[in-house]
Amino acid sequence: RYIKLSRHLPQSPWILEGKRVLPSSVQEIIYKPLADLYNLAAEQADGRLKLIAAGREDVDVRCLGEGRPFAIEITDPTRQLTPEELASACEHISKSGEVIVKQIVPITREDLIQLKKGEETKSKTYEAICIKLSHSKYDDVSPDSPIKVTPEDLARINSFRNTARNTKDTENNIENSKSICNISGGIKDTTDNLDNCESMHQDDKDTSG
């Protein structure tokens, strides 16, 4: 599993109209020490290494907790890496400050099948700080009164349960990507906490990939 700490890191290289948008990616950070162990140049690594992950997160979203399951498929490996070499690769990845990988181990074909199934069945928890910018239609106050998050606001938000959704999104950025895909899933649960009078902390559990 990898943990992504950066809010400026795509999972794979983000190339737009032949130009790199961001300097690195989760994929490249993980590839680097493995490519070095096989004496592969960066160009060779792109052709011989393949990142297979159970879903992906947006470029500006961190992936914390236990992390995201992934596998690296190596084409024509010249040898099997030792546990010590794999541990060294994890250490090198984690020193990037953007990605943490605690362990890399050999897997079976059955493990890979389960990894791919996980993309369809897993749920995720999103955390965000939401700021109320205007009075809602439920606020029984004068228009010029201070804007505050009320217990009633939280109760309405927390009433969402098992809410299905079908939206259109893009792999990286809806304004810059030509391939738009349909994403089906649902919101299983929402939990909001009142941090102060103007903002709230929201946790959403989502069943999309």
C-alpha positions as a Markdown table, in Angstrom:
| # | Residue | x | y | z |
|---|---|---|---|---|
| 1 | Arg | 0.0 | 0.0 | 0.0 |
| 2 | Tyr | 1.1 | 3.6 | -0.6 |
| 3 | Ile | 0.3 | 6.6 | 1.5 |
| 4 | Lys | 0.2 | 9.9 | -0.4 |
| 5 | Leu | 1.1 | 13.0 | 1.7 |
| 6 | Ser | 1.2 | 15.6 | -1.1 |
| 7 | Arg | -1.7 | 17.6 | -2.4 |
| 8 | His | 0.3 | 18.3 | -5.6 |
| 9 | Leu | 1.0 | 14.8 | -6.8 |
| 10 | Pro | -0.9 | 12.8 | -9.5 |
| 11 | Gln | -0.9 | 9.1 | -9.4 |
| 12 | Ser | 0.6 | 8.8 | -12.9 |
| 13 | Pro | 2.6 | 11.4 | -14.9 |
| 14 | Trp | 0.4 | 14.3 | -15.9 |
| 15 | Ile | 1.2 | 15.3 | -19.4 |
| 16 | Leu | -1.0 | 17.9 | -21.2 |
| 17 | Glu | -0.5 | 18.7 | -24.8 |
| 18 | Gly | 3.1 | 17.3 | -24.7 |
| 19 | Lys | 4.0 | 19.3 | -21.6 |
| 20 | Arg | 4.4 | 18.1 | -18.0 |
| 21 | Val | 2.0 | 19.8 | -15.7 |
| 22 | Leu | 3.5 | 18.7 | -12.4 |
| 23 | Pro | 7.2 | 17.6 | -11.8 |
| 24 | Ser | 6.5 | 14.1 | -10.4 |
| 25 | Ser | 3.9 | 11.4 | -9.6 |
| 26 | Val | 3.3 | 8.6 | -7.3 |
| 27 | Gln | 4.2 | 6.2 | -10.1 |
| 28 | Glu | 7.6 | 7.8 | -10.8 |
| 29 | Ile | 8.5 | 8.0 | -7.1 |
| 30 | Ile | 7.8 | 4.2 | -6.7 |
| 31 | Tyr | 9.5 | 3.3 | -10.0 |
| 32 | Lys | 12.8 | 5.0 | -9.3 |
| 33 | Pro | 14.4 | 2.7 | -6.7 |
| 34 | Leu | 13.0 | -0.4 | -8.4 |
| 35 | Ala | 14.4 | 0.7 | -11.7 |
| 36 | Asp | 17.8 | 1.4 | -10.1 |
| 37 | Leu | 17.9 | -2.2 | -8.7 |
| 38 | Tyr | 17.3 | -3.5 | -12.3 |
| 39 | Asn | 19.7 | -0.9 | -13.8 |
| 40 | Leu | 16.9 | 0.5 | -15.9 |
| 41 | Ala | 17.0 | 4.1 | -17.3 |
| 42 | Ala | 13.9 | 6.2 | -16.8 |
| 43 | Glu | 12.8 | 5.5 | -20.3 |
| 44 | Gln | 13.2 | 1.8 | -19.9 |
| 45 | Ala | 11.3 | 1.8 | -16.6 |
| 46 | Asp | 8.3 | 3.4 | -18.3 |
| 47 | Gly | 8.1 | 0.4 | -20.7 |
| 48 | Arg | 9.0 | -2.4 | -18.3 |
| 49 | Leu | 7.3 | -1.4 | -15.1 |
| 50 | Lys | 3.5 | -1.1 | -14.7 |
| 51 | Leu | 1.7 | 0.4 | -11.7 |
| 52 | Ile | -1.6 | -1.4 | -10.8 |
| 53 | Ala | -3.5 | 0.3 | -8.0 |
| 54 | Ala | -6.9 | -0.3 | -6.5 |
| 55 | Gly | -8.4 | 3.0 | -7.7 |
| 56 | Arg | -6.8 | 6.5 | -7.6 |
| 57 | Glu | -7.2 | 9.7 | -5.8 |
| 58 | Asp | -7.4 | 13.2 | -7.3 |
| 59 | Val | -4.1 | 15.1 | -7.7 |
| 60 | Asp | -4.9 | 17.5 | -4.9 |
| 61 | Val | -6.2 | 14.8 | -2.5 |
| 62 | Arg | -4.0 | 13.0 | 0.0 |
| 63 | Cys | -4.4 | 9.3 | 0.6 |
| 64 | Leu | -3.9 | 8.6 | 4.3 |
| 65 | Gly | -4.9 | 5.9 | 6.8 |
| 66 | Glu | -3.8 | 2.4 | 5.7 |
| 67 | Gly | -3.0 | 3.6 | 2.2 |
| 68 | Arg | -4.0 | 2.4 | -1.2 |
| 69 | Pro | -3.2 | -1.2 | -2.3 |
| 70 | Phe | -1.0 | -1.4 | -5.4 |
| 71 | Ala | 1.2 | -3.8 | -7.3 |
| 72 | Ile | 4.2 | -3.3 | -9.7 |
| 73 | Glu | 4.2 | -5.6 | -12.7 |
| 74 | Ile | 7.8 | -6.1 | -14.1 |
| 75 | Thr | 8.2 | -7.2 | -17.7 |
| 76 | Asp | 11.2 | -9.6 | -18.3 |
| 77 | Pro | 12.8 | -9.3 | -14.9 |
| 78 | Thr | 16.4 | -10.4 | -14.9 |
| 79 | Arg | 16.2 | -11.7 | -11.4 |
| 80 | Gln | 14.0 | -11.7 | -8.2 |
| 81 | Leu | 14.8 | -8.9 | -5.8 |
| 82 | Thr | 15.8 | -9.9 | -2.3 |
| 83 | Pro | 13.7 | -8.9 | 0.8 |
| 84 | Glu | 16.6 | -6.6 | 1.7 |
| 85 | Glu | 16.5 | -4.8 | -1.6 |
| 86 | Leu | 12.7 | -4.4 | -1.4 |
| 87 | Ala | 13.1 | -3.0 | 2.1 |
| 88 | Ser | 15.7 | -0.6 | 0.8 |
| 89 | Ala | 13.3 | 0.5 | -2.1 |
| 90 | Cys | 10.6 | 1.3 | 0.5 |
| 91 | Glu | 13.0 | 3.4 | 2.5 |
| 92 | His | 14.0 | 5.3 | -0.6 |
| 93 | Ile | 10.4 | 5.9 | -1.6 |
| 94 | Ser | 9.5 | 7.1 | 1.9 |
| 95 | Lys | 12.4 | 9.6 | 1.9 |
| 96 | Ser | 10.7 | 11.5 | -0.9 |
| 97 | Gly | 8.4 | 13.1 | 1.7 |
| 98 | Glu | 5.5 | 12.8 | -0.7 |
| 99 | Val | 4.8 | 9.0 | -0.7 |
| 100 | Ile | 5.3 | 6.4 | 2.0 |
| 101 | Val | 5.5 | 2.6 | 1.2 |
| 102 | Lys | 6.1 | 0.5 | 4.3 |
| 103 | Gln | 6.5 | -2.9 | 2.6 |
| 104 | Ile | 6.9 | -4.5 | -0.9 |
| 105 | Val | 6.5 | -8.2 | -1.2 |
| 106 | Pro | 6.1 | -10.7 | -4.2 |
| 107 | Ile | 2.5 | -11.5 | -4.9 |
| 108 | Thr | 0.6 | -14.2 | -6.8 |
| 109 | Arg | -1.8 | -14.0 | -9.7 |
| 110 | Glu | -4.6 | -14.6 | -7.3 |
| 111 | Asp | -3.5 | -11.6 | -5.2 |
| 112 | Leu | -3.5 | -9.4 | -8.3 |
| 113 | Ile | -7.1 | -10.5 | -9.1 |
| 114 | Gln | -8.2 | -9.6 | -5.6 |
| 115 | Leu | -6.4 | -6.2 | -5.9 |
| 116 | Lys | -8.4 | -5.4 | -9.1 |
| 117 | Lys | -11.6 | -6.5 | -7.5 |
| 118 | Gly | -10.9 | -4.1 | -4.6 |
| 119 | Glu | -11.3 | -1.2 | -6.9 |
| 120 | Glu | -15.0 | -2.1 | -7.4 |
| 121 | Thr | -15.9 | -3.0 | -3.8 |
| 122 | Lys | -14.0 | -0.7 | -1.5 |
| 123 | Ser | -15.4 | 2.3 | 0.3 |
| 124 | Lys | -13.4 | 5.5 | 1.1 |
| 125 | Thr | -13.7 | 8.2 | 3.8 |
| 126 | Tyr | -13.2 | 11.8 | 2.7 |
| 127 | Glu | -12.5 | 14.6 | 5.2 |
| 128 | Ala | -13.0 | 18.2 | 4.4 |
| 129 | Ile | -13.5 | 21.6 | 6.1 |
| 130 | Cys | -16.6 | 23.2 | 4.8 |
| 131 | Ile | -17.3 | 26.9 | 5.1 |
| 132 | Lys | -20.8 | 28.3 | 5.1 |
| 133 | Leu | -20.7 | 31.4 | 2.8 |
| 134 | Ser | -24.3 | 32.5 | 3.0 |
| 135 | His | -27.6 | 32.0 | 4.9 |
| 136 | Ser | -29.6 | 29.0 | 3.8 |
| 137 | Lys | -33.3 | 29.1 | 3.1 |
| 138 | Tyr | -33.8 | 27.5 | 6.5 |
| 139 | Asp | -32.2 | 30.2 | 8.5 |
| 140 | Asp | -34.8 | 32.4 | 10.2 |
| 141 | Val | -32.5 | 35.4 | 10.6 |
| 142 | Ser | -32.1 | 38.8 | 9.0 |
| 143 | Pro | -30.0 | 39.0 | 5.9 |
| 144 | Asp | -27.3 | 41.1 | 7.5 |
| 145 | Ser | -26.9 | 38.9 | 10.6 |
| 146 | Pro | -23.6 | 36.9 | 11.0 |
| 147 | Ile | -23.4 | 33.7 | 9.1 |
| 148 | Lys | -23.2 | 30.7 | 11.4 |
| 149 | Val | -23.3 | 26.9 | 11.0 |
| 150 | Thr | -26.2 | 25.8 | 13.1 |
| 151 | Pro | -27.1 | 22.4 | 14.7 |
| 152 | Glu | -30.0 | 22.3 | 12.2 |
| 153 | Asp | -27.5 | 22.6 | 9.3 |
| 154 | Leu | -25.5 | 19.6 | 10.6 |
| 155 | Ala | -28.7 | 17.5 | 11.2 |
| 156 | Arg | -29.7 | 18.0 | 7.6 |
| 157 | Ile | -26.3 | 17.0 | 6.2 |
| 158 | Asn | -26.0 | 14.1 | 8.6 |
| 159 | Ser | -29.4 | 12.8 | 7.3 |
| 160 | Phe | -27.8 | 11.6 | 4.1 |
| 161 | Arg | -27.5 | 7.8 | 4.2 |
| 162 | Asn | -26.9 | 5.3 | 1.3 |
| 163 | Thr | -27.3 | 8.1 | -1.3 |
| 164 | Ala | -26.7 | 6.9 | -4.8 |
| 165 | Arg | -25.0 | 9.1 | -7.3 |
| 166 | Asn | -24.0 | 9.0 | -10.9 |
| 167 | Thr | -21.8 | 11.8 | -12.0 |
| 168 | Lys | -19.3 | 12.7 | -14.7 |
| 169 | Asp | -15.7 | 13.3 | -13.7 |
| 170 | Thr | -12.3 | 13.2 | -15.3 |
| 171 | Glu | -9.1 | 11.4 | -14.5 |
| 172 | Asn | -7.2 | 14.5 | -13.6 |
| 173 | Asn | -8.9 | 17.7 | -14.4 |
| 174 | Ile | -12.2 | 18.2 | -16.1 |
| 175 | Glu | -11.1 | 21.3 | -17.9 |
| 176 | Asn | -7.9 | 19.8 | -19.2 |
| 177 | Ser | -8.9 | 16.2 | -19.9 |
| 178 | Lys | -10.6 | 15.1 | -23.1 |
| 179 | Ser | -11.7 | 11.7 | -21.8 |
| 180 | Ile | -14.7 | 12.0 | -19.5 |
| 181 | Cys | -15.8 | 8.8 | -17.8 |
| 182 | Asn | -19.0 | 8.0 | -15.9 |
| 183 | Ile | -18.4 | 7.2 | -12.2 |
| 184 | Ser | -21.2 | 5.4 | -10.3 |
| 185 | Gly | -21.2 | 5.0 | -6.6 |
| 186 | Gly | -22.9 | 6.4 | -3.5 |
| 187 | Ile | -22.5 | 8.2 | -0.3 |
| 188 | Lys | -22.9 | 5.7 | 2.5 |
| 189 | Asp | -22.7 | 8.0 | 5.5 |
| 190 | Thr | -21.9 | 11.6 | 6.4 |
| 191 | Thr | -20.6 | 12.9 | 9.7 |
| 192 | Asp | -20.2 | 16.6 | 10.5 |
| 193 | Asn | -18.6 | 18.2 | 13.5 |
| 194 | Leu | -19.1 | 21.9 | 14.4 |
| 195 | Asp | -15.6 | 23.3 | 14.8 |
| 196 | Asn | -16.5 | 26.9 | 15.1 |
| 197 | Cys | -19.4 | 29.3 | 14.2 |
| 198 | Glu | -18.5 | 29.6 | 10.5 |
| 199 | Ser | -17.1 | 26.2 | 9.4 |
| 200 | Met | -17.6 | 22.5 | 9.8 |
| 201 | His | -15.5 | 19.4 | 9.5 |
| 202 | Gln | -17.1 | 16.8 | 7.2 |
| 203 | Asp | -16.4 | 13.1 | 6.8 |
| 204 | Asp | -18.0 | 11.3 | 3.8 |
| 205 | Lys | -17.9 | 7.6 | 3.2 |
| 206 | Asp | -18.0 | 6.9 | -0.6 |
| 207 | Thr | -18.3 | 3.6 | -2.4 |
| 208 | Ser | -17.0 | 4.9 | -5.8 |
| 209 | Gly | -13.6 | 3.8 | -7.2 |
